[in-house]
């Protein structure tokens, strides 16, 4: 399937989403990979992960980039050679890339009931406003996880703990955005979190909120 969705979040930030329905062979026919990327994808045991990795390279092309334009630092955070900020995610049959002139993070997760069983591992402050009887609890937890994962990717600092260092402010079920904070040592950094939902998946993008 070609590009699934493209959204201009603001004048500086674009997110593109791919629905992965193609075979691994299709992607290899379409892409030119640098040697380290080829080695990395061939070393993946799961074909689902391989197709996720390759679909991200298709999204790069949608932005006008090639695999050679993407580099990773020692933390594993992706960077673009032209200095723009990038964040990458893939989950099951969806992948997303966001490119911005400012620091940015993105995450996609499949909405599954089991998130309620692990919520205590990443929910801290948010417990003050979450209702265990809310029929939309799985959706809310998935979005909170996506926001915190996006902040983690954006900040890329060892030792960060989802439960204590990332805070997501209350939001309604019909809301598509909220405010989130990184609280680390003496830093207090404010971000805007934008939510999306499609085909049983939750997605969040975080950008600085000045």
Buried (B, 14 or more C-beta within 10 A) or exposed (E): EEEBBEBEBEEBBBBBBBBBEBEBEEBBEEBEBBEEBBEBBEEBEEEBEBBBBBBBBBBBBBBEBEBEBBEEEEEEBBBBEEEBBBBBBBBBBBBBBBBBEEBBBBBBBBBEEEBEEEBEEBBBBBEEEBEEEEEEBBBBBBBBBBBBBBBBBBBBBEEBEBBEBBBBBEBEEEEEBBBBBBEBEEEEBEBBBBBBEEEEBBBBBBBEEE
